[in-house]
């Protein structure tokens, strides 16, 4: 008789400083799939559920897909929305014949009105439904806020090994392998966690760059036939909850105290080098002038104008117009593509149609705390509703809706992509999908922290991280944390 494994995936990253709460509709826009639909529509994508299902089938297991729901990062999720998402999945679980194991693909930083650790709540509810004997393996994003509560109900907990994230499917497959190894008997496989009160900016969490590289290398030095996985969870820092901080999990067949000892030694090293995690910021006008001077001197460079402080992948609205305002004032005189969320501006562009002239106020429509509206004028180049099919290695094959959109040529090299939903600008497919050839630009505006390094891999020559306030700012000491435990570095030096 084949081994029966159920797989459930519910992924969204919360930002408690976001101006807009998350909802069921955020997931619906990107696709909520139950049963076989979750399997069919995820197949071949770089997602945890696809990786887990593919590996299990390669081992002749009977796979029971329960659910796949993914939403763009956003604010706190409503309790009713949380319930509506999970109820059909839980009804499927309780109706199943006997299972041998369950895989839960969760983000690890989902927060609801009631639950600061909603992913741990999901694991607890699944445990209550299936009983104590059936093992549960959990996967998390590297930005998860991992706490010991989740290990009260999960047997195995592992996370991505990469940032920018390119190993989602591999992580799903690894969890499936560990679960099958656990079911095969022998020494029990378990996970232990060590956590320190440390936040570091997402921009310096890149695994293949220092100082994270030395941490990853140290972790890898402990791997053996009995230490099967070590995951680093530097946490996405824009959540204001207790028990916030950098976590390390170690998974293997050693006794729990031995696993914990390894996790603690790694977290001690992280604490020792904590002051090395700093970010250099550039004023927008200085970045514009640098690119302009380079062009005048004949330097052929492709620049990323990085507005990481308003990054939708981190839960920001994507409507901050500070950079666009500076470009309008400066008149770039180099080819640059920018993006912004503004429902009314898209409607106005649709009213005049392709080729029409517009005078618009854009920006600050969702989260006016950080910028003001900017007046623009230009010609509508293109209109559409086509979603973005991601082509970079981050989420290859995943479709992301940006709602209705318009591209507007403001002259002097500036073209703006205006959309009703945030864009995944970390992937060049965002601009390419709306008719803007990235190869013809001197610079592109990206609202991301690090995912773009994989999306634009081998394309950019320089990254200019802009000094602009916002809900995903790297200037963590300036953010108003009210619930997080203190002391917490770098808020309390």
C-alpha positions as CSV (number, residue, x, y, z in Angstrom):
1,X,0.0,0.0,0.0
2,X,1.4,3.4,-1.0
3,X,2.1,6.1,1.5
4,X,-0.6,8.8,1.6
5,X,0.7,12.4,2.1
6,X,-1.5,15.5,2.2
7,X,0.0,18.8,1.1
8,X,-1.4,22.3,2.0
9,X,0.0,25.6,1.0
10,X,-1.1,29.0,2.4
11,X,1.5,31.8,1.9
12,X,1.4,35.5,2.7
13,X,3.8,37.8,4.4
14,X,2.4,40.4,6.8
15,X,3.6,43.9,7.3
16,X,2.0,45.4,10.4
17,X,3.0,48.9,9.3
18,X,1.1,48.6,6.0
19,X,-1.7,51.1,5.5
20,X,-4.1,48.5,4.1
21,X,-5.2,45.3,5.8
22,X,-5.0,42.1,3.8
23,X,-8.1,40.3,2.8
24,X,-9.5,37.2,1.1
25,X,-9.7,39.1,-2.1
26,X,-5.9,39.5,-2.1
27,X,-5.5,35.7,-2.3
28,X,-8.4,35.4,-4.7
29,X,-6.7,37.8,-7.2
30,X,-3.6,35.6,-7.3
31,X,-5.5,32.3,-7.2
32,X,-7.1,30.1,-4.4
33,X,-7.0,26.5,-5.5
34,X,-8.3,23.4,-3.7
35,X,-7.9,19.7,-4.4
36,X,-6.7,18.7,-7.8
37,X,-6.8,22.3,-9.1
38,X,-4.0,23.1,-6.6
39,X,-1.9,20.4,-8.2
40,X,-2.7,21.1,-11.8
41,X,-2.2,24.9,-11.6
42,X,1.0,24.7,-9.5
43,X,2.7,22.0,-11.6
44,X,6.1,23.1,-13.0
45,X,6.2,26.3,-11.0
46,X,9.0,27.2,-8.6
47,X,6.8,26.8,-5.5
48,X,7.0,24.7,-2.4
49,X,3.8,22.8,-3.2
50,X,5.0,21.9,-6.7
51,X,8.3,20.7,-5.4
52,X,6.8,18.6,-2.6
53,X,4.2,17.0,-4.9
54,X,6.8,16.2,-7.6
55,X,9.2,14.6,-5.1
56,X,6.4,12.5,-3.4
57,X,5.2,11.2,-6.8
58,X,8.8,10.3,-7.7
59,X,8.8,8.1,-4.6
60,X,5.5,6.4,-5.7
61,X,3.5,8.1,-2.9
62,X,-0.2,8.9,-3.1
63,X,-0.4,12.7,-2.9
64,X,-3.5,14.4,-1.8
65,X,-3.3,18.1,-2.7
66,X,-5.5,20.1,-0.3
67,X,-5.0,23.8,-1.0
68,X,-2.8,26.4,-2.6
69,X,-3.4,30.0,-1.8
70,X,-0.8,32.8,-2.3
71,X,-1.3,36.5,-1.7
72,X,0.9,39.5,-2.3
73,X,2.4,40.7,1.0
74,X,0.2,43.2,2.8
75,X,-1.2,44.2,6.2
76,X,-2.9,42.2,8.9
77,X,-5.3,39.6,7.6
78,X,-8.9,39.7,8.9
79,X,-10.1,36.8,11.1
80,X,-13.1,36.2,8.9
81,X,-10.8,36.1,5.8
82,X,-8.4,33.7,7.6
83,X,-11.4,31.4,8.4
84,X,-12.8,31.5,4.9
85,X,-9.5,30.5,3.4
86,X,-8.9,27.6,5.7
87,X,-12.4,26.1,6.2
88,X,-12.6,24.2,2.9
89,X,-9.1,22.9,3.4
90,X,-9.9,21.7,6.9
91,X,-13.1,20.0,5.7
92,X,-11.1,18.2,3.1
93,X,-8.6,17.0,5.7
94,X,-11.2,15.6,8.1
95,X,-12.9,13.8,5.3
96,X,-9.8,11.9,4.1
97,X,-9.1,8.3,4.8
98,X,-6.1,7.5,7.1
99,X,-3.0,9.7,6.2
100,X,0.6,8.9,6.8
101,X,1.8,12.5,6.9
102,X,1.1,16.1,6.2
103,X,3.2,18.8,4.5
104,X,2.3,22.4,5.3
105,X,3.9,25.1,3.1
106,X,3.5,28.3,5.1
107,X,5.3,31.7,5.0
108,X,5.9,32.0,8.7
109,X,5.1,35.7,9.1
110,X,1.4,35.7,8.5
111,X,-0.5,37.7,11.1
112,X,-4.2,38.0,11.7
113,X,-6.4,40.2,13.9
114,X,-6.3,37.5,16.6
115,X,-3.1,35.6,15.9
116,X,0.4,37.1,16.0
117,X,1.7,33.7,14.9
118,X,-1.0,32.6,12.4
119,X,1.2,30.0,10.8
120,X,1.8,28.3,14.2
121,X,-2.0,28.5,14.6
122,X,-2.5,26.6,11.3
123,X,-0.1,23.9,12.4
124,X,-1.9,23.6,15.8
125,X,-5.3,23.3,14.1
126,X,-4.1,20.7,11.6
127,X,-2.5,18.7,14.5
128,X,-5.9,18.8,16.3
129,X,-7.6,17.4,13.2
130,X,-5.2,14.6,12.3
131,X,-4.1,13.5,15.8
132,X,-0.8,13.2,17.5
133,X,0.6,10.2,15.6
134,X,0.8,11.6,12.1
135,X,4.0,13.5,11.4
136,X,3.8,17.1,10.1
137,X,6.6,18.7,8.1
138,X,6.5,22.5,7.7
139,X,8.3,24.8,5.2
140,X,8.8,28.5,5.8
141,X,10.1,31.5,3.9
142,X,13.5,32.7,5.1
143,X,11.7,35.8,6.4
144,X,9.5,33.8,8.8
145,X,9.2,35.0,12.4
146,X,9.8,31.5,13.9
147,X,8.9,30.9,17.5
148,X,9.0,27.8,19.7
149,X,5.2,27.4,19.6
150,X,5.3,26.0,16.1
151,X,7.6,23.1,17.1
152,X,5.0,22.1,19.7
153,X,2.9,20.6,16.9
154,X,5.3,20.3,13.9
155,X,7.9,17.5,13.8
156,X,10.1,19.1,11.1
157,X,10.6,22.8,10.3
158,X,12.8,23.9,7.4
159,X,13.2,27.1,5.4
160,X,14.6,28.5,2.2
161,X,18.4,28.4,1.9
162,X,18.5,31.4,-0.5
163,X,17.8,35.1,-0.6
164,X,16.9,36.2,-3.1
165,X,14.6,33.2,-3.0
166,X,15.2,30.8,-5.8
167,X,14.8,27.4,-4.0
168,X,11.1,27.3,-3.2
169,X,10.5,24.1,-5.1
170,X,13.7,22.6,-3.7
171,X,12.5,23.4,-0.2
172,X,9.2,21.7,-0.8
173,X,11.0,18.6,-2.1
174,X,13.4,18.6,0.8
175,X,10.5,18.7,3.3
176,X,8.9,15.8,1.5
177,X,12.2,13.8,1.6
178,X,12.6,14.4,5.4
179,X,9.1,13.4,6.0
180,X,9.5,10.1,4.1
181,X,12.8,9.5,5.9
182,X,10.9,10.0,9.2
183,X,8.2,7.6,8.2
184,X,10.8,5.0,7.2
185,X,11.8,4.6,10.8
186,X,15.2,4.6,12.4
187,X,16.3,7.5,14.5
188,X,13.6,10.1,14.9
189,X,14.0,13.4,12.9
190,X,13.2,16.6,14.8
191,X,14.0,20.3,14.8
192,X,15.3,22.7,17.4
193,X,15.3,26.5,17.5
194,X,17.5,29.3,18.9
195,X,16.5,32.9,18.7
196,X,18.1,36.2,19.4
197,X,16.6,39.8,19.7
198,X,18.1,41.0,16.4
199,X,16.6,42.7,13.3
200,X,18.7,43.3,10.2
201,X,17.6,45.2,7.0
202,X,16.4,42.9,4.2
203,X,18.9,44.5,1.8
204,X,21.8,42.9,3.7
205,X,20.2,39.5,4.2
206,X,21.5,38.3,0.8
207,X,22.9,34.8,1.5
208,X,25.7,34.9,-1.1
209,X,27.1,38.3,0.1
210,X,28.8,39.2,3.4
211,X,28.1,39.2,6.2
212,X,25.3,36.6,5.7
213,X,27.7,34.4,3.6
214,X,29.9,33.7,6.6
215,X,26.8,32.8,8.7
216,X,25.6,30.4,5.9
217,X,29.1,28.9,5.6
218,X,29.2,28.3,9.4
219,X,25.8,26.7,9.3
220,X,26.8,24.4,6.4
221,X,30.0,23.3,8.3
222,X,27.7,21.5,10.9
223,X,25.8,19.5,8.3
224,X,26.4,15.7,8.5
225,X,24.5,12.5,8.1
226,X,22.8,13.3,11.4
227,X,22.4,17.1,11.0
228,X,20.2,17.2,7.9
229,X,19.1,20.8,7.6
230,X,20.1,24.2,9.2
231,X,17.8,27.1,8.3
232,X,18.4,30.8,8.9
233,X,15.4,33.0,9.6
234,X,16.6,36.6,9.7
235,X,12.9,37.6,9.7
236,X,11.2,40.2,7.7
237,X,11.6,43.2,10.1
238,X,8.4,45.1,9.5
239,X,6.2,43.3,11.9
240,X,5.5,44.6,15.4
241,X,4.8,41.6,17.5
242,X,6.3,40.1,20.7
243,X,9.0,37.4,20.2
244,X,10.4,39.2,17.2
245,X,14.0,38.3,16.0
246,X,16.5,36.3,14.1
247,X,16.0,32.5,14.5
248,X,18.1,29.5,13.6
249,X,16.6,26.0,13.3
250,X,18.6,22.8,13.2
251,X,16.9,19.5,12.0
252,X,18.4,16.1,12.3
253,X,18.5,12.8,14.1
254,X,20.6,14.0,17.1
255,X,19.0,14.4,20.5
256,X,17.2,17.7,20.9
257,X,19.8,19.2,23.3
258,X,22.5,18.5,20.7
259,X,20.5,20.1,17.9
260,X,19.9,23.1,20.2
261,X,23.6,23.4,21.0
262,X,24.4,23.8,17.3
263,X,21.6,26.3,16.8
264,X,22.9,28.4,19.7
265,X,26.5,28.4,18.5
266,X,25.3,29.8,15.1
267,X,23.1,32.4,16.7
268,X,25.9,33.4,19.0
269,X,28.1,34.1,15.9
270,X,25.3,36.2,14.3
271,X,25.1,38.3,17.5
272,X,28.8,38.7,17.5
273,X,28.8,40.3,14.0
274,X,25.5,42.2,14.3
275,X,27.0,45.6,13.7
276,X,28.2,44.6,10.2
277,X,24.6,44.6,8.9
278,X,24.3,48.2,7.6
279,X,22.9,49.7,4.4
280,X,24.3,52.7,2.5
281,X,21.4,55.0,1.2
282,X,21.5,57.6,-1.6
283,X,19.2,60.6,-2.0
284,X,17.0,60.3,-5.1
285,X,18.4,63.5,-6.8
286,X,22.0,62.2,-6.2
287,X,21.1,58.9,-7.8
288,X,19.6,60.7,-10.8
289,X,22.6,62.9,-11.2
290,X,25.0,60.0,-11.0
291,X,23.2,58.2,-13.8
292,X,23.0,61.3,-15.9
293,X,26.7,62.1,-15.5
294,X,27.7,58.5,-16.4
295,X,25.7,58.8,-19.6
296,X,27.2,62.2,-20.5
297,X,30.7,60.6,-20.0
298,X,29.7,57.7,-22.3
299,X,29.6,55.1,-19.5
300,X,27.2,52.4,-20.6
301,X,25.6,51.1,-17.4
302,X,22.3,49.7,-16.5
303,X,21.2,51.0,-13.1
304,X,18.6,49.8,-10.6
305,X,16.9,52.7,-8.8
306,X,15.9,50.7,-5.7
307,X,13.0,52.0,-3.6
308,X,13.2,49.3,-1.1
309,X,11.3,51.4,1.5
310,X,8.1,50.9,-0.5
311,X,8.4,47.3,-1.5
312,X,5.1,45.4,-2.2
313,X,6.9,42.0,-1.6
314,X,7.4,43.3,2.0
315,X,3.8,44.5,2.4
316,X,4.1,48.1,1.2
317,X,1.4,49.8,-1.0
318,X,3.7,50.6,-3.9
319,X,2.2,54.1,-4.3
320,X,5.0,56.3,-3.0
321,X,5.7,58.9,-5.7
322,X,8.9,60.6,-4.3
323,X,11.2,59.2,-6.9
324,X,8.8,60.0,-9.8
325,X,8.5,63.5,-8.5
326,X,12.3,64.0,-8.4
327,X,12.5,62.6,-12.0
328,X,9.8,65.0,-13.2
329,X,11.7,67.9,-11.7
330,X,15.1,66.9,-12.9
331,X,14.1,65.8,-16.4
332,X,16.2,62.6,-16.5
333,X,17.4,62.9,-20.1
334,X,18.1,59.1,-19.9
335,X,15.7,56.2,-20.5
336,X,14.1,55.2,-17.2
337,X,11.0,53.1,-16.5
338,X,9.2,53.6,-13.2
339,X,6.1,52.2,-11.6
340,X,3.4,53.3,-9.2
341,X,0.0,52.1,-7.9
342,X,-2.9,54.5,-8.6
343,X,-6.5,53.4,-9.4
344,X,-7.8,56.8,-10.5
345,X,-4.8,57.5,-12.7
346,X,-5.4,54.2,-14.6
347,X,-9.0,55.1,-15.0
348,X,-8.2,58.5,-16.4
349,X,-5.7,56.9,-18.9
350,X,-8.4,54.5,-20.0
351,X,-10.8,57.4,-20.6
352,X,-8.4,59.0,-23.1
353,X,-7.2,55.8,-24.7
354,X,-3.9,54.8,-26.3
355,X,-2.3,57.8,-27.9
356,X,-4.3,60.3,-25.8
357,X,-2.7,63.0,-23.7
358,X,-3.2,63.0,-19.9
359,X,-2.6,65.4,-17.0
360,X,-2.7,63.4,-13.8
361,X,-2.0,63.5,-10.1
362,X,-0.4,60.2,-9.2
363,X,0.8,58.6,-6.0
364,X,0.0,58.6,-2.3
365,X,-3.5,57.2,-3.1
366,X,-3.3,54.3,-0.6
367,X,-0.7,55.3,2.0
368,X,-0.2,59.1,2.1
369,X,2.0,58.9,5.2
370,X,5.2,58.8,3.1
371,X,4.7,61.0,0.0
372,X,2.4,63.5,-1.7
373,X,0.7,63.3,-5.1
374,X,2.8,64.3,-8.1
375,X,1.5,66.1,-11.2
376,X,2.5,64.4,-14.5
377,X,1.6,64.9,-18.1
378,X,2.3,62.7,-21.1
379,X,1.0,60.3,-23.7
380,X,-0.7,57.0,-23.0
381,X,1.5,54.3,-24.7
382,X,-0.4,51.2,-23.7
383,X,-3.4,49.9,-21.7
384,X,-4.2,46.4,-20.5
385,X,-5.3,43.9,-17.9
386,X,-2.7,41.2,-18.7
387,X,-1.2,39.6,-15.6
388,X,2.6,39.3,-15.3
389,X,4.1,35.8,-16.0
390,X,7.3,35.8,-13.9
391,X,10.3,34.6,-15.9
392,X,13.2,35.3,-13.5
393,X,14.4,32.5,-11.2
394,X,12.7,33.8,-8.1
395,X,9.1,32.6,-8.9
396,X,9.5,31.3,-12.4
397,X,6.2,30.4,-14.0
398,X,4.0,32.1,-11.4
399,X,1.4,34.5,-12.7
400,X,0.8,37.7,-10.8
401,X,-2.1,40.0,-11.5
402,X,-1.5,43.8,-11.3
403,X,-5.1,44.6,-12.1
404,X,-5.7,47.2,-14.8
405,X,-2.6,49.1,-16.0
406,X,-1.4,51.9,-18.2
407,X,2.0,53.1,-19.5
408,X,2.6,56.8,-19.8
409,X,5.4,58.5,-21.7
410,X,6.2,61.7,-19.8
411,X,9.0,62.8,-22.1
412,X,12.8,63.3,-21.6
413,X,13.2,59.5,-21.2
414,X,10.7,58.9,-18.4
415,X,8.0,56.2,-18.8
416,X,5.7,55.3,-15.9
417,X,3.8,52.1,-15.5
418,X,0.7,52.9,-13.4
419,X,-1.4,49.9,-12.1
420,X,-4.3,49.3,-9.9
421,X,-2.4,46.6,-8.0
422,X,1.2,46.4,-6.9
423,X,3.7,45.2,-9.5
424,X,6.3,42.5,-9.0
425,X,9.0,44.9,-10.3
426,X,11.7,42.7,-8.9
427,X,11.3,40.7,-12.2
428,X,12.0,42.4,-15.6
429,X,8.9,40.5,-16.9
430,X,6.9,43.3,-15.2
431,X,8.1,45.9,-17.7
432,X,8.5,43.5,-20.6
433,X,4.9,42.3,-20.2
434,X,3.5,45.9,-20.7
435,X,5.6,46.5,-23.8
436,X,8.7,48.2,-22.2
437,X,11.9,46.5,-23.4
438,X,14.3,46.5,-20.5
439,X,17.2,46.4,-22.8
440,X,16.4,49.9,-24.1
441,X,16.5,51.5,-20.6
442,X,19.4,53.0,-18.9
443,X,17.7,52.5,-15.5
444,X,14.6,50.9,-14.0
445,X,12.7,51.7,-10.9
446,X,12.3,48.6,-8.6
447,X,10.3,48.4,-5.4
448,X,12.0,45.4,-3.8
449,X,14.7,44.7,-1.2
450,X,16.7,41.9,-2.7
451,X,14.5,39.7,-4.9
452,X,15.5,41.8,-7.9
453,X,19.1,40.5,-7.6
454,X,17.8,37.2,-8.8
455,X,15.1,38.6,-11.2
456,X,17.6,41.0,-12.9
457,X,20.6,38.7,-12.5
458,X,23.4,39.5,-15.0
459,X,21.4,42.5,-16.2
460,X,22.3,45.4,-13.9
461,X,25.7,47.2,-13.3
462,X,24.8,49.1,-10.2
463,X,22.2,49.4,-7.5
464,X,21.3,52.7,-5.9
465,X,19.3,52.2,-2.7
466,X,17.2,55.3,-2.3
467,X,16.9,57.2,0.9
468,X,13.1,57.5,1.0
469,X,10.9,56.9,4.1
470,X,8.4,54.1,3.9
471,X,6.8,51.0,5.6
472,X,9.6,48.7,4.4
473,X,12.5,51.1,5.2
474,X,16.0,49.7,5.9
475,X,16.3,52.4,8.6
476,X,14.9,50.1,11.2
477,X,15.8,52.3,14.2
478,X,13.5,55.0,12.8
479,X,10.4,52.6,12.8
480,X,7.9,53.0,15.6
481,X,7.8,49.5,17.1
482,X,5.4,49.4,20.0
483,X,4.7,45.7,20.8
484,X,8.0,44.0,20.0
485,X,10.0,43.0,23.0
486,X,12.8,45.3,24.1
487,X,15.7,45.5,24.1
488,X,15.9,44.7,20.4
489,X,18.9,45.5,18.2
490,X,19.4,47.9,16.4
491,X,16.5,49.8,18.1
492,X,18.4,49.5,21.4
493,X,22.1,49.7,20.9
